[in-house]
Amino acid sequence: MPDETKTYSRTEDGITIRVTAQEALAEARAAMTDRVTDRAHVRIISRDSGRYDITYTDDRHVVLALVDEGQRSCRAASASASTVTRTDTTASPFPARGCRR
């Protein structure tokens, strides 16, 4: 079973939404199995490092990409940095390594 804390971004024809790992992997599995049937609805599917690129026969294009955990921690770091007080010595006012402000 997929990790419940992971999320994927699902981009279909330029519109991006967040979905759970379970939803994303279910769509990817369905696309992979559909590709080998006689009445396939999937024209092309490729997978690379947790990223799925699916093109359907009706010209829909879907990209499922694992949301970078580093970007989530960047948001958390920036949120905690904005609430730093004089007595708080554990939070840093600087962004986490690899994060941009």
C-alpha positions in Angstrom: 0.0 0.0 0.0 1.4 3.5 -0.8 2.6 5.8 1.9 -0.4 7.8 3.1 1.7 11.0 3.6 3.0 11.2 0.1 1.1 13.4 -2.4 1.4 13.7 -6.2 0.7 16.6 -8.5 -1.7 15.6 -11.3 -1.5 17.9 -14.3 -4.0 17.4 -17.0 -3.8 19.7 -20.0 -2.1 22.4 -17.9 -4.4 22.2 -14.8 -2.6 20.9 -11.7 -4.2 19.5 -8.6 -2.8 17.5 -5.6 -3.9 13.9 -5.2 -3.0 11.2 -2.8 -0.4 8.6 -3.6 -3.2 6.0 -3.7 -5.2 7.9 -6.3 -2.1 8.7 -8.5 -0.8 5.1 -8.4 -4.3 3.7 -9.1 -4.5 5.9 -12.3 -1.0 4.9 -13.3 -1.7 1.2 -12.8 -5.0 1.5 -14.8 -3.2 3.2 -17.6 -0.5 0.5 -17.7 -3.0 -2.3 -17.8 -5.2 -0.5 -20.3 -2.3 -0.1 -22.7 -2.1 -3.8 -23.3 -5.8 -4.4 -24.0 -7.4 -4.6 -27.5 -9.5 -1.5 -26.9 -6.7 0.6 -25.3 -7.5 4.2 -24.2 -3.9 4.9 -23.5 -1.7 5.9 -26.5 1.7 6.4 -24.6 2.7 5.9 -21.0 6.2 6.4 -19.6 7.6 6.2 -16.1 10.7 7.8 -14.7 11.7 8.1 -11.1 8.2 8.3 -9.7 6.9 10.4 -12.5 4.2 9.1 -14.9 3.6 10.7 -18.3 0.3 9.4 -19.8 -1.2 10.3 -23.2 -4.7 9.0 -23.8 -6.2 8.3 -27.2 -8.6 11.2 -26.8 -5.5 13.5 -26.7 -5.7 14.1 -22.9 -2.2 14.5 -21.5 -1.7 13.6 -17.8 1.5 13.9 -15.8 1.6 12.4 -12.3 4.7 13.6 -10.3 5.6 12.9 -6.7 5.6 16.2 -4.7 9.1 16.9 -3.6 9.4 16.4 0.2 12.0 19.2 0.2 9.5 21.7 -1.0 7.1 20.7 1.7 9.8 21.2 4.3 10.6 24.6 2.7 7.0 25.8 3.3 7.2 24.5 6.9 10.5 26.2 7.5 9.3 29.5 6.1 6.1 29.3 8.2 8.1 28.7 11.4 10.6 31.4 10.4 7.8 34.0 10.2 6.8 33.2 13.8 10.3 33.4 15.4 10.4 35.3 18.7 13.3 36.4 20.9 12.8 33.4 23.2 12.6 30.8 20.4 16.1 29.5 19.9 15.2 26.4 17.9 13.7 28.0 14.9 15.9 29.6 12.3 14.9 32.8 10.5 16.8 31.5 7.5 15.2 29.2 4.8 16.0 25.5 4.9 18.9 24.4 2.8 17.9 24.2 -0.9 14.8 26.5 -0.4 14.1 29.8 -2.1 12.3 32.7 -0.6 
